[in-house]
Amino acid sequence: MKAMVVQFRRGIKHYRPRQFLLHPEKCKSKKDALKLIGKTVEWKTSGKAPKIITGKITATHGVKGLVRVLFEKGLPGQALTTYAEIKE
């Protein structure tokens, strides 16, 4: 399942570089997003030698189906508005 990288998890003064908010394609509510907790996420870089950065869905965010993902390393800023793959 694909999921769009929406934003860093952030506050007013601080952001958390390893935590991202993702919006899965088929999640429209918090109930749908709760089923995804614990699944792994892979984000691929573009280029000749693509790297894969993996993460894990840890929680939901809000009521519209967003999920919080904790990546092993932080994603680059270019990752915003790109797609990651949720492994079933």
C-alpha positions, 0 to 999 in steps of 0.5 A: 500500500502506498502512503504519502509523506505529509510532514515531519512530526513537529511542534511550534519550536522543535521538530523530530527528524526521525518521526514523520506523518504519512497518509496511507491511500486507503485510510479515511478514518482513525479506525482504518489507521489503527489496523496499520500500527506495527507494520513496516514502511520503506522509502526509496531514494531516487537516483542511480543507486537507490537507498532504502530507509525503513521505519515502523508505524507507531501510532495514529495522528488525528482522526483523518487516517494519518499515521506516525512513523518512526524511521531508523534514520531521518528522511531528507527534506526532499521526501515530503510529498513523495510516496513510501511503501507500507509492507503488509 
